Amino acid sequence: MAITDTESPMKALLSQLFAALRSRPITLKMISFAMIGAGNASVDFGVFAFAYKLLELPLVPSNVLAWLMAVSGSYVMNTPGCIDILNFAFLYRAG
C-alpha cells in the first residue's frame, strides 16, 4: 500500500491495522468481548457503589442489583444483532 501525498503516514498505518483486524473475525470478537467485559466491570462497580453508598442499601442487595445490571448489559451487548450494530463502526470508516 503506497502512501499518497494527501494521506498521512499515521492514517495509512491505521488503515492497514483496521484492514488486518477486519480480516481476522476471531480477533475482532476477542476484542469485542474484552471491551464488553471491561464495560461490565465498570457498570457493576458503579451501580454497586451508587446503591451501597448513596442509596444506603445493604451490602447483598447492592451487589445483587449491580450484578443484575451488569449481566443484563452484557447479554444485550453480546447478542449478535446488537454486535452487528455496534460492530466497531470506526473500523469500517477507516477502510
QUIGIHU-V506455 format. One record per pair of residues at least 12 apart in sequence whose C-alpha atoms are under 10 Angstrom apart, sorted by the first residue. I is the first residue (numbers start at 1). GAP is how many residues later the second one is. D is the distance in whole Angstrom. If there is no record, write none. Layout:
BEGIN
i=[I I]
gap=[GAP GAP]
d=[D D]
END
This chain:
BEGIN
i=[1 1 1 11 12 12 14 14 14 15 15 15 15 15 16 16 17 17 17 18 18 18 18 18 18 18 19 19 19 19 21 22 22 22 22 28 28 29 29 29 31 32 32 32 32 32 32 33 33 33 36 36 36 36 36 36 37 37 37 37 37 37 39 39 39 40 40 40 40 40 40 40 40 40 41 41 41 41 41 42 43 43 43 43 43 43 43 44 44 44 44 44 44 44 44 44 44 44 45 45 45 45 46 46 47 47 47 47 47 47 47 47 47 48 48 48 48 48 48 48 48 48 49 49 49 50 50 51 51 51 52]
gap=[12 14 15 83 82 83 77 80 81 76 77 78 79 80 78 79 74 77 78 70 72 73 74 75 76 77 72 73 75 76 70 66 69 70 73 59 60 49 54 58 57 45 46 51 54 55 56 41 44 45 34 37 38 39 41 42 33 34 36 37 40 41 31 34 35 26 27 29 30 31 32 33 34 37 25 26 29 30 33 28 23 24 26 27 28 30 31 18 19 20 21 22 23 24 25 26 27 29 18 21 22 25 20 24 15 16 17 18 19 20 21 22 23 12 13 14 15 16 17 18 19 21 13 14 17 12 16 12 14 15 14]
d=[10 10 8 8 9 10 9 7 9 9 10 9 6 6 9 8 9 9 10 10 9 6 8 9 7 7 8 9 8 7 8 10 8 8 9 9 9 10 9 9 10 9 9 8 10 8 8 9 9 8 10 9 7 10 7 8 9 10 10 8 10 10 8 9 9 10 9 9 5 7 9 7 6 10 10 9 7 10 10 9 7 9 7 6 10 9 10 10 8 10 9 5 6 9 7 5 9 10 9 7 9 9 8 10 8 8 10 7 5 9 10 8 9 10 9 5 6 8 7 5 8 10 8 9 9 8 9 8 8 8 10]
END
